[in-house]
Amino acid sequence: QDIYEGAFLYTRTPSLPATIEGKARVAAEANGYVWSKFCVVDNACPAQTETKQEAATLTWDDVPDLIEWFAPGTVPKKDFSGRYE
């Protein structure tokens, strides 16, 4: 990665209180940052839809795929045309 030239402002509340914003603006600009270039990032977790939890079923046909998953390169590659039929 290259040099990171930015700043983070963490708050204890979901939004930045106006009293803190003024102090943060002064501190940022005093250190050469342009306040108008700052942006708000929403790190809230979006609501998740419920998913049905059911057991996975495997057959003997799945064994080569599992072997390849845990030890790549052990199962010869199959010719694949790119079409699913």
C-alpha positions in Angstrom: 0.0 0.0 0.0 1.0 3.6 -0.5 1.2 6.3 2.1 -2.2 7.0 3.6 -3.0 10.6 3.8 -6.2 11.0 5.7 -7.9 11.0 9.0 -10.6 9.3 11.0 -13.0 10.8 13.4 -14.7 8.3 15.8 -17.7 9.2 17.8 -19.6 7.5 20.6 -22.9 8.3 18.8 -24.2 7.4 15.3 -23.9 11.0 14.2 -21.3 13.7 14.7 -22.5 16.3 17.3 -22.3 19.9 16.1 -20.1 20.8 19.0 -17.6 18.2 18.1 -17.7 19.0 14.4 -16.5 22.5 15.0 -13.6 21.3 17.1 -12.7 18.6 14.6 -12.9 21.1 11.7 -10.4 23.5 13.5 -8.1 20.6 14.3 -8.2 19.2 10.8 -7.6 22.5 9.0 -4.8 23.4 11.5 -3.0 20.2 10.3 -3.4 21.0 6.6 -6.6 19.0 5.8 -9.5 20.4 3.8 -12.6 19.8 5.8 -14.9 19.8 2.8 -13.1 16.8 1.4 -14.0 14.7 4.4 -17.0 12.3 4.0 -19.3 10.4 6.3 -19.0 6.6 6.2 -22.0 4.6 7.3 -20.6 1.5 9.1 -24.0 0.4 10.3 -24.9 -3.2 9.6 -27.9 -3.4 7.2 -30.9 -5.5 8.3 -30.4 -9.1 7.4 -33.2 -11.2 5.9 -33.8 -14.5 7.6 -32.4 -17.5 5.8 -33.6 -21.0 6.1 -31.1 -23.1 7.9 -31.1 -26.7 6.6 -28.5 -29.4 6.6 -26.3 -29.8 3.6 -26.4 -33.1 1.9 -23.4 -34.6 0.1 -23.1 -37.6 -2.2 -20.1 -39.6 -3.4 -20.1 -37.3 -6.5 -19.0 -34.5 -4.2 -15.9 -36.2 -2.9 -13.5 -35.1 -5.8 -14.7 -31.5 -5.3 -14.0 -31.7 -1.6 -10.5 -33.1 -2.2 -9.8 -30.3 -4.7 -11.0 -27.8 -2.2 -8.7 -28.9 0.6 -5.8 -29.9 -1.6 -5.8 -27.9 -4.8 -4.2 -29.6 -7.8 -4.8 -33.2 -6.7 -7.8 -33.9 -8.9 -7.2 -33.7 -12.7 -8.9 -30.8 -14.4 -12.0 -31.6 -16.4 -12.6 -30.1 -19.8 -15.2 -27.4 -19.4 -16.8 -25.7 -22.4 -18.3 -22.9 -20.3 -21.8 -24.1 -20.8 -24.0 -25.6 -18.2 -26.5 -28.1 -19.5 
